Amino acid sequence: MNARTVNNIWTGILYAISALVVILLLFLVYEILSKGWGFWDPGFLTGRPSNTRAGGGIGPQLFNSFYMLVLTLFISVPLGLGAGIYLAEYAKPGKFLNFIRLCIEAMASLPSIVVGLFGLLVFVNLTGWGYTIMGGALALTILNLPGLTRVCETAIAEVPRSMKEASLGMGATRWQTIVRVVIPAALPQIITGVILSAGRIFGEAAALIFTAGLVAPLLNFGAPVDAPMNPFNPFRNGETLAVHIWKLNSEGIVPDAKAIATKSAALLIVMVLVFNVLARFGAGILHKYFSGTLKTSKRSKGKSAA
C-alpha cells in the first residue's frame, strides 16, 4: 500500500468523523427544537410560572440568566485579561510561572459541582449572604477564569513581535505598547473567547444550584434597590433558566412542567448557538477592522459603484 492510498484512507476517515459530529449536533438540535417548538411566544418569554394553573413563562429566570451573565463577565473579563497580560508580557520563565500554570490547569479541570459546593461554603455560608446572584456570579467566575486567562494569554502572545518593537522604537512605554498596540491587535481573539465563555455561563446549572438558589422572586422595577424584588439587586435569589429546567424535570412543580422544560431547553440551546455564531462573526469583523481590510473593502465597493 503506497503513501497516497494511506493518505486517502485517513482523509476519508477524518471526513467521516467530522460528518458524524455534524450529524450528531444537527440531530440534537432538531430533537430539542421540535419538542420545545413555540418557545418564542411572548407570553412564555415574559410571563411568570404559576403553581396553580397550566402554562406560565420564564420571564424572571430569563432576566436572571442575562443579569448573571453580565455580572459574571464584569468580574471575570478584567481578571482574565490582566492575568493574560501578566503571563504573556511580564512573567519570567521559572518555577513561579510553572506553579501559576499548574494552578490554572487545576482550576480549569474542576467539576462545576465542586465549584458549586465551594461557593455554598464561602459565598453563601461564610459571607452570610445566603443564596444570591452575586454568589452565583463569583462561582461562575471561578469556572471561567482559567479559560479566559488562557485565551487572553494566547491572543497577546501571538501578536507579532515586530509590532511591539516598532511601538517601543517610536518612544512608547511598555504599558502604552500593550494598551494601544498589543490589546487592539489581540482583541478579535479575546472577544471570541469572551463570547464563548458567555455561552457556558448562560447554560451553567450545577454551580448555581448551590449559590444562586432555586427561587425566582417576582420582579418589580419600582422596588427599592436593596429589596428582594428589585431586578438589579445582586444580593437576591436568582434562579436562572438552566437551573429552572433542572428543577422542572426533577420536581415537576407545575402541571405542564415537561412542556415548560422542553421550551426552556429549546430557548437555551438557541441562545448558546447564537453566542457561538456571534463569536465567529464578531471575530471576523474585528479582525478586518483592526487589520484595515474592512475600510479597504468599503472603499473598493464605493469605487465600483461609482
N, C-alpha and C positions, 0 to 999 in steps of 0.2 A: 504494500500500500504506500503510494508516494505521498509527499508532503502536501500537494494540492488537494488530494482526496481527504486527507485527515483534516485539513483546514476547512473544507466544505462541510464535513460531518459536524465538526464542533460549532461552526457558524450556524448550521441548521438547528443544533441542539439549543444554542443560545436564543435563536429566534423563537423556537417553540416555548422555551421557558418564559420569555418576555410576553408572548401571546397569551400564555396561561395566566400570568399575573394580571394582564389587562382584562381578560375574560372574567377572572375571579372578581376583580374590582367592579366591573360592569354588572355582574350578577348580583353582587352585594348591594350596590346602589339601586338596582331595579327592584329587588325584593323589598328593601326598606321604603322606597318611594311609593311602590304600588300598594303596600299595606297602610302607609300613612298619607295617602292621597287626600288632598283637601287641607293640608297644613297651612296654606296661605290665607285661609279665611280670616278676615279682620277680627271677627268676634272671638276666634280661637287665640289669635296672637295678642289681643289686648285684654281679654276677659280674665276673670279670676275663677279658679276651680271652686266648685261647690260640693259640699259633703251631703247635700240634701236633694240634689236633682242630677239627672244625667246631663252631660255636657260640661261646659266650663271652658277655661282657657289657661294660658300660661303667661299672662301679662307680667305679673311680679317676678316670676322665675326668669323670663327673658330679659327683663330690665336688670335683675341681679347679675345675670351672666355677663352682660355688657359692662356693667359697673365694676364687677370683679376683674374683667379683662383690662379695663382702663387703669384701675388701681394697681394691678399687678405689673403691668408694663411701666407705669410711672415709677415703680420701685426698682424693678429688675433691669430695665434698659440702662440707666446711668451706672449701676453697679457692674453690669456685664461689659459695657463699653469701657469703663475705667479699668477693669481687670484686664480686658483685651489689650488696651494701650500699654499697660504696665508690662505684660508678658511679651508683647511684640517689640517694644521700643526701649524699655528701661531695665528689664530683668536680665541679669548676667547668668550665663550657664554655670551650673554648680549644684550642690546638694540642696540648697534652699529652693531653687527653681524646680528641681525634680520633686521635692516634697510638695510644692504647690500643685504641680501637675498631678501628683498622686491623689491629693485631696479633691481636685476637680473630677478626676476619673471616679473616685469613690462616691462623690455626690451624684454624679451622672447615673450611677448604677443603683441608686437607692430606689426600692419599690415605693410607689406612691402611697400605699397603705402605711408603710413605715413612717414616711414623712407626715402623714395624717396623724398618727399616734404621737409623734414628736410634737406636732402642732397642738394636739389636745393637752399634752403635758405642759408646754411652755406658753403658747398663745391663748389658751383657754383657762387653764387652772392656775398656772404660776402668776400670770399677769392679772387674773381676776376679771378679765373682760367677758368671759363666757363665750358663747358661740357668736362670732361676729364676722362681718365681711372682711375687716382688716386682718383678722387671724387667718382667714382663708387666703387672702392675697399674700401674706407673708409665707404661708406654707407653699403656695404655688411659686413664689419667688425662689424658694429653696430648690424646687424641682426644675425650674427653667434657667436658673443662673449658670450652671455648668455649660449647657448648650449654647446660651448666648455668649458666654465668655469665649468659647472655642470658635464660634462664628466670627466674633469681632477680632480675635487674635489672628485668625487665618486671613481675614479680609485685609487687615492692616499690614500683615507680613507680606502679602502678595503685591502690595504697591511697589512699582519699580524703584529700585534704589536710586536711579538717575534722577527721578523727580525730587526725592528728598535732598540729594546733593546739590541740585540746581537751586532749590529754595535756600539751602544753607549758604550756597555761594553768593546769593543775592543779598546776604546780610540778615536773613530772618533767623530768629532764635529757634531752638529745637521745639519749643512748645508752639510757636507760631507756625512752624512747618507741619506739626501734627494737626493743628486745628484747621489751617487754611489749605493745606495740600493733601495730607495723608487721609484724613477723615472724609473729605468730599470725594476722593478717588475710590475709597473703600465703601462709600455709602450704599451703592446698589446691593452689594452682598450683605451688608449689615441690615438693610431694610428687609431683604428676603428672609434672613434669619429671624427677625422680629415678627414678621407676619406668620411664618411657620410656627413660631412659639405661641402666637396668638391662637392659632388653631388648636394647639394642645391645651392651652389654658381654657378655651371655650368648651372643650369636651372632657375636661377632667372631673372626676366624681369622687374617687376613693379618698383623696386627701381632704376634700371639702366636707365629707360626711362628718368628720371628727372636729372640724374647725369652724365652718360657716353655719352648720346646723341644718335641720330638716324642716324649718318653718319659713314661710314667705309671708310676712305681715302685709296687710292691706296698705298700699302706699298712698300717702296724702302729701301732695306737693306744698300745701299750705301749712303743714305742721312745723313746729319749731325744729331747729337744726339738730338738737340733741334728742328729739323724740324718736321712739322706735319705728314710727310710721313715716318719718321723713326719708325719701328715697336716697338722699345723698349723705345720710348718716353712716359712716363706715363702721360704727360700733353697734350695729343692729344685726339681728339674724338675717341671713341671706341665702336661702335655698336657691341653687342655680338650676338651670334646665337639665343638665346631666344628672344631678342628684335627684331631681323630681322624677325623671324616668326610672331611676333605680327604685325610688320609693313606691311609685305606682305599680311596678312589677313585683315588688316584694310584699307590699302591704295591701294593695288594692283598695284604697281608701274611698274611692268614688264608684258609683255603679258602672260607669263606662271607662274604667281605669285603663283597660287594654287599648281602647281607641285613642285615648289621650296620649298614652305612652308611645304608640306607633306614630302618631302625628308629630309628637315631640322629637322622636328619633329621626324622622324624615327631615324636620327642620334643622336638627343638629348636624346631620351629615351634609345637608346643603350648605350650611354655614362653613363647615370645615373645608368643603370643596371650594367655596368662594374665597376663603383665606389663601388656599394654595394657588388658585388662579391669579389672585391679586399679587401674590408673591412673585410669580413668574412675569406677569405683565408689568408690574411696577419696577422690577429689577431691570427689565429691558428698556423701559422708558428712561429710568435714571442713568443707565449706562450710556444711552445715546445722548442724554443731556450733558453729562459731565465730560464725555469724550468729544462733544461738538458735532457729532453726526446728525443729531436731531435738527439743529439750526441749518446745517448744510442741506439736508433733505427738503426742509421747508423752502429754502431759497431756490433750490433746483425746481421744485414744483411751481413756485411763483414765476420763474423764468419760462418754464414750459407753457404755462397758462397764458403768459403774455405773448 
